[in-house]
Amino acid sequence: MYRPLSVVLILLVSQNVFASAEAPKPDKEICGVKLVNLQDSVKSWVASAEKCPLNKFCDNQSHRTQYNQIPLTCIRWRGLNPAQTSGLATVGKEALPKIETGMAELVAMFAAIKPDLVKLDEEVGRPVRDAWKELDALQSEVLRSTLASGRTERALFYSFLERETNLNPNKRLRPANVEELLRYTWAMPLHTSQRDLYSLIGELAQSSKDSFLQTLHAVNVANVVNPELKNHENLINEQMEKLRDNLSKNSFATLVAIARRFPPHFNYLRERLFKLPDGSKPAANTLPILAHFIDQLPTDEQRLKTADALLQSLTAENGTMLQDPEYVYPLAQLAHAIPNLVDVKAHPDLQQSVEGLMAKFNSPVDGKSLQYYQNLLASPSARSVAA
């Protein structure tokens, strides 16, 4: 960014030119553009990003153009409105000789005082350059503070001032800011900036050792449409492997927390959770754990759809439940638990979904039914029953 322009904008901020979003002053301008127009643009970007589904392409060319035009407009405006405009009028040809004479005298004068000017530049220039550095640091601090506070709309606005700045996580941003950063980065219209920020967020999430933050980051990266992002499929596959491993060890707090706070992210995870990469089925001894996990999900719909995904993974090609002896008793436990997943009296609209889920146990091939599996729990020898 052109440094004098940065300072002008910072001074404008300090003079309260950036009116509040609730009551912007219509006469205020930034680089010749009405402030209210800039604020409306930022609001439209954030609104569009918030409405964008995780797995949809939502790259808005109009928003990208608006974002790119703002710094260019500022540079052009400064060229048309220089800081000093009171000196030079149009000079006719008859004045050129006088100008040349005056320039020659000025050069001769400059040659005599050049050593003193060099010394003066060293004495005065150093504090000026230090002031520039402090202003740059302040400008960066404003953006970081805005990001850390979760004010996505204003962070996008301040990012105009920070186009060439690297957001260093060691200075201000911490793992606790990952959720705010993900919302901000999802709304970024520029692929390169978005890629760099996702990389930074990944570092923060990894340093936190927090499975919740790591999973949120992996899901966002897997769903954003950005050709600059590489190996995003490997990232989500590695995270799914960790989640499955934790689940097999009766550790599913991350999944339940995401289901409660980020339902669209959980929907994406659910579609992959029971689809093992080698085509195998969930181990029989993990089914009681999986049933307990499903029971802990916060909503009826999540419990039903997750149970359905699990049963699909346990269905053979001929449409029957797995017939291996080690699966019989765990399947009986599932069959017994499914009717209790939803309070159909409180949610009668889900009655049909529950019945459809229970019907998956009815097999026209081997003659087994839901009642067959449920009755196994009453048998002491059920654990050794073979199909």
NORQUI-V138793 format. One record per helix or strand. SS is the DSSP state (~ for helix, > for strand). FROM is the first residue (numbers start at 1). LEN is the number of residues. Records with the same first field share a line. If there is no record, write none. Layout:
SS=FROM-LEN + FROM-LEN
This chain:
~=3-12 + 35-17 + 61-20 + 93-56 + 152-11 + 175-12 + 191-18 + 211-13 + 232-17 + 253-9 + 263-11 + 284-12 + 300-14 + 325-14 + 348-12 + 370-7 + 382-3
>=29-2 + 33-2 + 315-1 + 321-1
